[in-house]
Amino acid sequence: MKFTMTLPEQTTKMTVKDLLEQEWLVPRKVRHFIRTRKGILINGENCHFQTFVQSGDVITLMLEASDYPERNILLGDEKMIHVLYEDEHIIIVNKPYGMKTHPNQPDEKDTLVNHLAAYLAPDFQPHVVHRLDKETSGAILFAKNPFVLPILGRLLEQKKIYRRYQAVVHGTLKKDLTINQKIGRDRHDRRKRRIDPKGGKPAITHITVAKQTGKQTSVYCQLDTGRTHQIRVHLASIGHPLVGDPLYSRNPSGRLMLHAYELHLHHPFTNQEISVQALPGLWK
């Protein structure tokens, strides 16, 4: 793998060592290999790890296949992939309802990861940054190489990847609200999560009312955290479960009405703003 990046205007002056270790989160073992084989260039010239870099410098990084060994992923059907954004490092796709994000068994090949692996082959492999439930559709971000994966993971942890969901709930919600309730595992059903004030993990969901239709309310949901089933558990906890929810609604029918509608982030290498909408969504 060979990557060439121009450091953006906001880049603070730092050493090559700090760039690789602190900014790009390159593992220690890989940094050692890069140093010993002189696998990094600044503006086309060889450099030392104590050389300083700054805004506008062109960084060329040369990696070997052994630095990041490939995984064995069964190839699915590339025609199942609907691309919302793609470049050398990342890809955002629109996941269909009813499709798992990734395989749980080595012989599975009908998940989004399998189909994306077929789309990216033979030059790249997909790496999961975050997940969507099988029943949830919409925008989902993947790394196209393991080099960028930890950087995207840090952006997610720092809440610098903005995600907004569309949902339809039972009942009438008349005003916007924020749900701040810890979520933990359900002791009686391993598939489910529940509100757990003592042993759960912090979870915050912001709800914006869009419109009422009969006995249902269309809402937007924005997450400050990314707990499993967070939106589903939070809305069910206030008496407004998602329409079609097979786990948290008493009378589910039809598809789960939850869709990852928007995704925004700044590119980790260029600082370019990337904004996508997964159309058509649940409503216009």
C-alpha positions in Angstrom: 0.0 0.0 0.0 1.2 3.5 -0.9 -0.6 6.6 0.4 0.1 10.2 -0.5 -1.5 12.9 1.7 -1.0 16.7 1.8 -1.2 17.9 5.4 -4.1 20.4 5.7 -3.9 24.0 6.7 -4.8 23.4 10.4 -1.9 21.0 10.9 0.3 21.8 13.9 4.0 21.6 13.4 5.2 18.3 14.7 7.8 15.5 14.2 7.3 12.6 11.9 7.3 10.4 15.0 4.4 12.4 16.5 2.5 12.4 13.2 2.6 8.6 13.0 2.1 7.9 16.7 -0.2 10.7 18.0 -2.1 11.8 14.9 -2.4 8.7 12.7 -2.3 6.1 15.5 0.1 3.8 13.6 0.9 0.8 15.8 4.4 0.6 17.3 5.4 -2.5 15.4 4.4 -0.8 12.0 6.2 2.4 13.0 9.3 0.3 13.5 9.1 -1.2 10.1 8.4 2.2 8.5 11.5 3.6 10.1 13.9 0.6 9.3 12.9 0.5 5.7 12.6 4.3 5.2 9.0 4.0 4.2 8.0 7.6 4.6 8.9 10.6 2.4 8.3 14.3 3.0 7.8 16.2 -0.3 9.5 13.3 -2.1 12.6 13.2 0.1 13.7 10.7 2.7 13.4 11.8 6.3 14.1 10.9 9.9 11.5 10.4 12.6 12.7 13.6 14.3 12.1 15.6 11.1 9.4 18.3 11.5 6.4 18.4 9.2 3.8 21.2 8.8 0.8 22.4 6.8 1.2 21.8 3.1 3.8 19.1 3.3 3.2 16.1 1.0 3.6 12.9 3.0 4.1 9.6 1.2 3.7 6.5 3.3 4.8 3.1 1.9 3.4 0.1 3.7 3.9 -3.6 3.1 1.1 -6.2 3.0 2.7 -7.8 6.1 2.2 -4.6 8.1 -1.6 -5.1 8.0 -2.4 -8.7 7.1 -5.6 -9.2 5.1 -8.5 -11.1 6.6 -10.4 -13.9 5.0 -13.8 -12.5 4.0 -16.2 -14.4 1.8 -17.2 -12.3 -1.2 -20.9 -11.5 -1.6 -22.7 -9.6 -4.3 -21.3 -6.2 -5.3 -24.6 -5.2 -6.9 -26.1 -5.0 -3.3 -23.9 -2.0 -2.6 -25.3 1.6 -2.9 -22.4 4.0 -2.4 -23.1 7.4 -0.9 -19.4 8.6 -0.7 -16.1 7.0 -1.5 -12.4 7.9 -1.7 -9.0 6.2 -1.2 -9.5 5.7 2.5 -13.2 5.6 3.4 -16.6 4.5 2.0 -20.1 5.3 3.1 -22.9 3.1 1.9 -26.7 2.9 2.3 -27.5 -0.4 4.1 -30.8 -2.1 3.2 -33.3 -3.1 5.8 -33.0 -6.7 6.9 -29.3 -7.1 6.2 -26.7 -7.8 8.9 -23.7 -5.4 9.0 -21.1 -8.1 9.4 -20.9 -11.9 9.6 -20.8 -13.7 13.0 -19.8 -17.0 11.5 -16.9 -17.7 9.0 -19.2 -19.3 6.4 -21.6 -16.3 6.2 -21.5 -14.4 2.9 -24.8 -12.5 2.8 -24.0 -9.5 5.1 -23.1 -6.0 4.2 -19.4 -6.6 4.8 -19.4 -9.6 2.4 -21.1 -7.6 -0.3 -18.8 -4.6 0.3 -15.8 -6.9 0.2 -16.9 -8.0 -3.3 -17.3 -4.4 -4.4 -13.9 -3.4 -3.1 -12.0 -6.5 -4.3 -9.2 -7.0 -5.1 -7.6 -3.7 -4.0 -9.2 -3.1 -0.7 -11.1 -4.8 2.2 -13.9 -3.3 4.3 -13.2 -2.5 8.0 -16.1 -1.9 10.3 -16.1 1.6 12.0 -19.6 1.4 13.5 -22.6 -0.9 13.2 -26.3 -0.8 12.4 -28.8 -3.4 13.6 -30.0 -5.9 11.0 -33.5 -4.2 11.1 -32.0 -0.7 10.7 -31.3 0.8 7.2 -29.3 3.8 6.2 -25.8 5.4 6.1 -22.9 3.4 7.5 -19.2 4.2 7.4 -16.4 1.8 6.6 -12.6 2.1 6.4 -11.1 0.8 3.1 -7.8 0.1 4.8 -6.6 -0.8 8.3 -4.4 2.3 8.3 -7.3 4.7 8.7 -9.4 2.5 10.9 -8.1 3.6 14.3 -8.3 7.3 13.3 -12.0 6.9 12.4 -12.5 5.0 15.7 -11.1 7.9 17.6 -13.3 10.4 15.8 -16.3 8.3 16.7 -15.2 8.2 20.4 -14.7 12.0 20.4 -18.3 12.5 18.9 -16.8 14.0 15.7 -18.9 11.7 13.5 -22.4 13.1 13.5 -25.3 10.7 12.8 -29.0 11.6 12.6 -31.7 8.9 12.4 -35.3 9.0 11.2 -37.7 7.0 13.3 -41.5 6.4 13.6 -42.9 5.7 17.1 -46.2 4.6 18.5 -48.3 7.3 20.1 -48.1 11.1 20.1 -44.9 13.0 21.0 -45.7 16.7 21.3 -42.3 18.2 22.0 -38.6 17.6 21.6 -36.7 15.9 24.4 -33.4 14.4 25.5 -33.3 10.9 27.1 -30.4 10.4 29.4 -30.7 6.9 30.8 -28.1 4.2 31.3 -28.4 1.0 29.2 -27.4 -2.5 30.2 -28.0 -6.1 29.1 -31.4 -7.7 29.7 -30.8 -10.6 32.2 -33.8 -12.5 30.9 -33.2 -12.2 27.1 -29.7 -12.0 25.7 -31.0 -10.4 22.5 -32.3 -7.3 24.4 -31.0 -4.3 26.3 -32.8 -2.5 29.1 -32.7 0.7 31.2 -30.2 0.0 34.0 -29.5 3.0 36.2 -27.0 1.2 38.4 -25.1 -1.2 36.2 -25.7 0.2 32.7 -23.5 2.4 30.5 -24.3 6.1 29.9 -26.5 6.7 26.9 -27.9 10.0 25.6 -30.4 10.4 22.8 -31.8 13.7 21.5 -35.3 13.5 20.0 -36.7 16.1 17.6 -40.4 15.8 16.6 -41.0 16.0 12.8 -44.7 15.3 12.4 -47.7 13.4 13.7 -49.7 11.0 11.5 -52.7 9.4 13.2 -51.5 7.5 16.3 -47.8 7.7 15.2 -45.1 10.3 15.4 -42.2 10.8 13.1 -39.0 11.9 14.8 -35.3 12.6 14.3 -32.8 11.0 16.7 -29.3 12.2 17.3 -26.9 10.1 19.5 -24.3 11.4 21.9 -23.4 7.7 22.6 -23.6 4.5 20.6 -25.0 1.8 22.8 -26.5 -1.3 21.3 -30.3 -0.7 20.5 -29.9 2.7 22.1 -32.7 4.5 20.2 -35.0 1.5 20.5 -34.5 1.1 24.2 -34.8 4.8 25.0 -38.0 5.4 23.1 -39.6 2.2 24.4 -38.7 3.3 28.0 -40.9 6.4 27.6 -43.8 4.5 26.3 -43.2 5.2 22.6 -41.6 2.1 21.0 -40.6 2.2 17.4 -43.1 1.0 14.9 -42.3 -2.5 13.7 -39.8 -3.2 16.5 -39.7 -7.0 17.0 -38.0 -6.8 20.4 -39.4 -3.7 22.2 -42.9 -3.2 20.8 -45.8 -5.3 22.0 -47.5 -5.5 18.6 -44.8 -5.3 15.9 -45.9 -5.4 12.3 -44.0 -4.5 9.1 -40.3 -3.3 9.1 -38.6 -1.6 11.9 -39.1 2.1 11.3 -35.5 3.3 12.0 -33.2 4.7 9.3 -29.7 6.2 9.6 -30.6 9.3 7.5 -27.6 11.6 7.7 -23.9 11.1 8.4 -21.3 13.9 8.7 -17.6 14.0 9.4 -14.4 15.8 8.5 -12.0 13.7 6.5 -9.1 12.5 8.8 -6.4 13.4 6.3 -7.7 16.4 4.4 -10.2 17.9 6.9 -12.7 18.1 4.1 -16.3 18.1 5.3 -18.2 15.0 4.1 -21.9 15.1 4.4 -24.3 12.4 3.1 -28.0 11.6 3.2 -29.3 8.1 2.7 -32.3 8.7 0.5 -35.2 8.2 0.2 -35.4 7.6 4.0 -38.6 6.8 5.9 -40.5 10.0 4.8 -40.1 13.0 2.6 
